[in-house]
Amino acid sequence: MSPTALVTGSTKGIGAAVASRLSRAGYEVFVNGRQRETVESKADEIGGRSLPFDASDPAAVAAAVGALAPLDVLVNNVGYEDEFAYFTDTTPERWRRMLAVNLESVMACVHAALPGMQRERRGRIVNVGSEAGRLGSVGNAAYAAAKGGLIAFTKSIARENARYGITCNHVAPGPIDTPQLHERSPESIEAITRMTLLRRVGTADEVAAAVTFLVSEEAGYITGETLGVSGGMGIGG
């Protein structure tokens, strides 16, 4: 029987790359997104199973993820970055939206998946965040705050669940060649690329490779960690 893996937000970009890699590695992958047709199309493409739901809706998460228990792997990839705006121009509505998609969705998915993992005394959780959570972000403080909260949440889940044999880790991508990146202006992409030591944009498959390692047996002694997949972003140079 194949191990099971749910990858949220997996119809495009990093999530799609993770879902594809895990499927090739022998996992029964549940593809997730809000649009049923898009989810079904991606699931058919990789030989996975369709599981459409809105990860920012706690009730929908509880129903969908709870029905899958026990999962072997949960990859929380859903993320949302709004347009540039200084914090003084950020409305309460935008702040709440950032937290709902980037942090609360992860909390809801983990809350639904953990009981089954605890019963089985095994499981792998990987939360896909952003280097913005470690470095901050000019023009998107709410997004950076949510991603920073994800780091602390990851460590807390790792601490609470080590006794069950469950690991929880965090991947922090830098600029990655995805549709979300190309919503930025060319000048913005150039500026963020200059922040990396490798002076290039990464690929979604490079992030997927890191996630695939963290859910593997070889990574069984790694938990509570943040792995930057960002070309050395933020360490100087």
MARPA-38582 format. One record per residue (C-alpha): residue number from 1; x, y, z; residue in one letter. Coordinates in steps of 0.001 Angstrom, whole numbers, m for minus. Layout:
// MARPA-38582
(voza NUM; (X; Y; Z); 'A')
...
This chain:
// MARPA-38582
(voza 1; (0; 0; 0); 'M')
(voza 2; (1459; 3346; m1033); 'S')
(voza 3; (2101; 6024; 1603); 'P')
(voza 4; (m285; 8965; 1372); 'T')
(voza 5; (609; 12639; 985); 'A')
(voza 6; (m1531; 15770; 886); 'L')
(voza 7; (4; 18849; m738); 'V')
(voza 8; (m2100; 21967; m307); 'T')
(voza 9; (m2101; 24549; m3074); 'G')
(voza 10; (m687; 22025; m5514); 'S')
(voza 11; (m2163; 22979; m8875); 'T')
(voza 12; (720; 25255; m9883); 'K')
(voza 13; (4142; 26560; m8907); 'G')
(voza 14; (5973; 24993; m5960); 'I')
(voza 15; (2998; 22912; m4859); 'G')
(voza 16; (2606; 21318; m8285); 'A')
(voza 17; (6318; 20501; m8379); 'A')
(voza 18; (6143; 18915; m4908); 'V')
(voza 19; (3081; 16866; m5843); 'A')
(voza 20; (4766; 15626; m9018); 'S')
(voza 21; (7973; 14631; m7211); 'R')
(voza 22; (6139; 12800; m4449); 'L')
(voza 23; (4019; 10956; m6991); 'S')
(voza 24; (7150; 9830; m8838); 'R')
(voza 25; (8593; 8726; m5483); 'A')
(voza 26; (5682; 6331; m4989); 'G')
(voza 27; (3289; 8339; m2824); 'Y')
(voza 28; (m455; 8403; m3320); 'E')
(voza 29; (m727; 12176; m3660); 'V')
(voza 30; (m3825; 14218; m2941); 'F')
(voza 31; (m3801; 17352; m5085); 'V')
(voza 32; (m5489; 20387; m3552); 'N')
(voza 33; (m6786; 23767; m4638); 'G')
(voza 34; (m10008; 25751; m4611); 'R')
(voza 35; (m11080; 25153; m8223); 'Q')
(voza 36; (m12360; 21610; m8754); 'R')
(voza 37; (m11629; 21449; m12488); 'E')
(voza 38; (m8048; 22666; m12044); 'T')
(voza 39; (m7441; 20238; m9183); 'V')
(voza 40; (m8825; 17301; m11143); 'E')
(voza 41; (m6715; 18206; m14176); 'S')
(voza 42; (m3493; 18318; m12151); 'K')
(voza 43; (m4376; 15094; m10321); 'A')
(voza 44; (m4926; 13317; m13638); 'D')
(voza 45; (m1634; 14710; m14960); 'E')
(voza 46; (474; 13270; m12139); 'I')
(voza 47; (m1573; 10167; m11405); 'G')
(voza 48; (m2797; 11522; m8092); 'G')
(voza 49; (m6167; 12052; m6444); 'R')
(voza 50; (m8261; 15193; m6442); 'S')
(voza 51; (m9117; 16913; m3144); 'L')
(voza 52; (m10514; 20408; m3752); 'P')
(voza 53; (m11111; 22612; m716); 'F')
(voza 54; (m10330; 26133; 459); 'D')
(voza 55; (m7434; 25846; 2911); 'A')
(voza 56; (m8381; 29176; 4500); 'S')
(voza 57; (m11806; 27768; 5507); 'D')
(voza 58; (m11346; 25856; 8817); 'P')
(voza 59; (m14588; 23899; 8431); 'A')
(voza 60; (m13677; 22772; 4915); 'A')
(voza 61; (m10194; 21791; 6090); 'V')
(voza 62; (m11507; 19776; 9039); 'A')
(voza 63; (m13916; 17849; 6816); 'A')
(voza 64; (m11481; 17165; 3960); 'A')
(voza 65; (m8259; 16476; 5859); 'V')
(voza 66; (m9952; 14654; 8695); 'G')
(voza 67; (m11426; 12182; 6202); 'A')
(voza 68; (m7917; 11261; 4990); 'L')
(voza 69; (m6587; 10247; 8403); 'A')
(voza 70; (m4109; 8822; 8879); 'P')
(voza 71; (m1900; 10710; 6429); 'L')
(voza 72; (1753; 9809; 6104); 'D')
(voza 73; (2818; 13217; 4780); 'V')
(voza 74; (1311; 16705; 4962); 'L')
(voza 75; (2902; 19481; 2925); 'V')
(voza 76; (1396; 22888; 3677); 'N')
(voza 77; (2142; 24926; 593); 'N')
(voza 78; (m792; 27321; 297); 'V')
(voza 79; (422; 30909; 239); 'G')
(voza 80; (m671; 34337; m840); 'Y')
(voza 81; (1284; 37545; m1332); 'E')
(voza 82; (m601; 40783; m1930); 'D')
(voza 83; (481; 43836; m3874); 'E')
(voza 84; (3191; 46145; m2501); 'F')
(voza 85; (1936; 48385; 301); 'A')
(voza 86; (3740; 49973; 3225); 'Y')
(voza 87; (2404; 48946; 6617); 'F')
(voza 88; (756; 52328; 7253); 'T')
(voza 89; (m1343; 51686; 4136); 'D')
(voza 90; (m2289; 48149; 5177); 'T')
(voza 91; (m5939; 47736; 6113); 'T')
(voza 92; (m7176; 45379; 8847); 'P')
(voza 93; (m8952; 43381; 6150); 'E')
(voza 94; (m5695; 42821; 4231); 'R')
(voza 95; (m3862; 41879; 7432); 'W')
(voza 96; (m6503; 39295; 8312); 'R')
(voza 97; (m6424; 37883; 4778); 'R')
(voza 98; (m2645; 37451; 4955); 'M')
(voza 99; (m2906; 35614; 8269); 'L')
(voza 100; (m5829; 33454; 7155); 'A')
(voza 101; (m4116; 32143; 4023); 'V')
(voza 102; (m473; 32047; 5110); 'N')
(voza 103; (m715; 30959; 8751); 'L')
(voza 104; (m4191; 29954; 9856); 'E')
(voza 105; (m4617; 27587; 6887); 'S')
(voza 106; (m1495; 25705; 8010); 'V')
(voza 107; (m2713; 25566; 11598); 'M')
(voza 108; (m6074; 24160; 10455); 'A')
(voza 109; (m4501; 21474; 8244); 'C')
(voza 110; (m2064; 20371; 10950); 'V')
(voza 111; (m4832; 20332; 13546); 'H')
(voza 112; (m6884; 18018; 11308); 'A')
(voza 113; (m3993; 15724; 10328); 'A')
(voza 114; (m2216; 15298; 13663); 'L')
(voza 115; (m4664; 13003; 15517); 'P')
(voza 116; (m4297; 10307; 12844); 'G')
(voza 117; (m522; 10658; 12766); 'M')
(voza 118; (m370; 10454; 16547); 'Q')
(voza 119; (m2430; 7268; 16589); 'R')
(voza 120; (m78; 5709; 14036); 'E')
(voza 121; (2965; 7173; 15812); 'R')
(voza 122; (4491; 8374; 12567); 'R')
(voza 123; (4211; 11215; 10087); 'G')
(voza 124; (6009; 13966; 8246); 'R')
(voza 125; (4866; 17588; 8115); 'I')
(voza 126; (6597; 20199; 5971); 'V')
(voza 127; (5474; 23823; 5987); 'N')
(voza 128; (6474; 25876; 2955); 'V')
(voza 129; (7043; 29479; 3983); 'G')
(voza 130; (9323; 32221; 2719); 'S')
(voza 131; (12614; 33885; 3544); 'E')
(voza 132; (10434; 36915; 4261); 'A')
(voza 133; (9609; 35180; 7533); 'G')
(voza 134; (13271; 35414; 8599); 'R')
(voza 135; (14321; 38630; 6880); 'L')
(voza 136; (11175; 40764; 6859); 'G')
(voza 137; (9697; 42368; 3774); 'S')
(voza 138; (9539; 45981; 2656); 'V')
(voza 139; (6035; 46571; 1383); 'G')
(voza 140; (4454; 43436; 2805); 'N')
(voza 141; (4809; 43393; 6579); 'A')
(voza 142; (1640; 41351; 7044); 'A')
(voza 143; (2933; 38588; 4753); 'Y')
(voza 144; (6307; 38531; 6513); 'A')
(voza 145; (4616; 38403; 9927); 'A')
(voza 146; (2525; 35416; 8880); 'A')
(voza 147; (5566; 33596; 7509); 'K')
(voza 148; (7543; 34399; 10660); 'G')
(voza 149; (4727; 32923; 12714); 'G')
(voza 150; (4966; 29787; 10588); 'L')
(voza 151; (8561; 29251; 11752); 'I')
(voza 152; (7571; 29391; 15429); 'A')
(voza 153; (4555; 27171; 14776); 'F')
(voza 154; (6771; 24599; 13052); 'T')
(voza 155; (9116; 24449; 16037); 'K')
(voza 156; (6205; 24107; 18456); 'S')
(voza 157; (4633; 21228; 16532); 'I')
(voza 158; (8045; 19538; 16330); 'A')
(voza 159; (8480; 19842; 20102); 'R')
(voza 160; (5005; 18541; 20919); 'E')
(voza 161; (5047; 15590; 18534); 'N')
(voza 162; (8566; 14163; 18643); 'A')
(voza 163; (7296; 11625; 21210); 'R')
(voza 164; (4984; 10259; 18512); 'Y')
(voza 165; (7734; 9877; 15927); 'G')
(voza 166; (6339; 12798; 13913); 'I')
(voza 167; (8692; 15347; 12391); 'T')
(voza 168; (7777; 18891; 11404); 'C')
(voza 169; (10060; 21105; 9339); 'N')
(voza 170; (9928; 24364; 7440); 'H')
(voza 171; (11226; 25251; 3977); 'V')
(voza 172; (11936; 28920; 3242); 'A')
(voza 173; (12140; 29633; m492); 'P')
(voza 174; (13672; 32794; m1866); 'G')
(voza 175; (12780; 34122; m5328); 'P')
(voza 176; (11424; 31136; m7261); 'I')
(voza 177; (10355; 31045; m10906); 'D')
(voza 178; (6602; 30704; m10372); 'T')
(voza 179; (3510; 32591; m11588); 'P')
(voza 180; (3456; 34444; m8255); 'Q')
(voza 181; (6972; 35814; m8798); 'L')
(voza 182; (6071; 37105; m12238); 'H')
(voza 183; (3257; 39176; m10808); 'E')
(voza 184; (6079; 41487; m9633); 'R')
(voza 185; (7621; 44154; m11810); 'S')
(voza 186; (10870; 43306; m13658); 'P')
(voza 187; (12656; 45825; m11421); 'E')
(voza 188; (11391; 44106; m8289); 'S')
(voza 189; (12457; 40672; m9545); 'I')
(voza 190; (15930; 42019; m10357); 'E')
(voza 191; (16247; 43587; m6912); 'A')
(voza 192; (15241; 40456; m5038); 'I')
(voza 193; (17533; 38320; m7196); 'T')
(voza 194; (20462; 40536; m6238); 'R')
(voza 195; (19785; 39618; m2596); 'M')
(voza 196; (20830; 36014; m3316); 'T')
(voza 197; (24459; 34923; m3306); 'L')
(voza 198; (23916; 32829; m6433); 'L')
(voza 199; (22434; 35826; m8284); 'R')
(voza 200; (19652; 33851; m9882); 'R')
(voza 201; (16043; 32870; m9404); 'V')
(voza 202; (15454; 29320; m8197); 'G')
(voza 203; (13142; 26734; m9691); 'T')
(voza 204; (10054; 25146; m8207); 'A')
(voza 205; (11661; 21731; m8632); 'D')
(voza 206; (14628; 22792; m6468); 'E')
(voza 207; (12197; 23553; m3641); 'V')
(voza 208; (10340; 20303; m4318); 'A')
(voza 209; (13608; 18377; m4008); 'A')
(voza 210; (14156; 19831; m525); 'A')
(voza 211; (10608; 18979; 548); 'V')
(voza 212; (10925; 15439; m810); 'T')
(voza 213; (14089; 14933; 1205); 'F')
(voza 214; (12494; 16198; 4418); 'L')
(voza 215; (9617; 13704; 4145); 'V')
(voza 216; (11954; 10788; 3375); 'S')
(voza 217; (13259; 8153; 5756); 'E')
(voza 218; (16736; 9650; 5347); 'E')
(voza 219; (15517; 12815; 7081); 'A')
(voza 220; (14154; 10977; 10101); 'G')
(voza 221; (16533; 12748; 12502); 'Y')
(voza 222; (15626; 16251; 11323); 'I')
(voza 223; (12801; 18132; 13003); 'T')
(voza 224; (11942; 21699; 13967); 'G')
(voza 225; (14339; 23071; 11352); 'E')
(voza 226; (14106; 25751; 8678); 'T')
(voza 227; (15816; 24924; 5392); 'L')
(voza 228; (16410; 27937; 3167); 'G')
(voza 229; (16096; 27225; m544); 'V')
(voza 230; (17033; 30715; m1524); 'S')
(voza 231; (20447; 30854; m3118); 'G')
(voza 232; (22053; 32084; 94); 'G')
(voza 233; (19601; 34951; 494); 'M')
(voza 234; (20154; 37043; 3589); 'G')
(voza 235; (23547; 35740; 4716); 'I')
(voza 236; (25503; 38589; 3138); 'G')
(voza 237; (27964; 38734; 295); 'G')
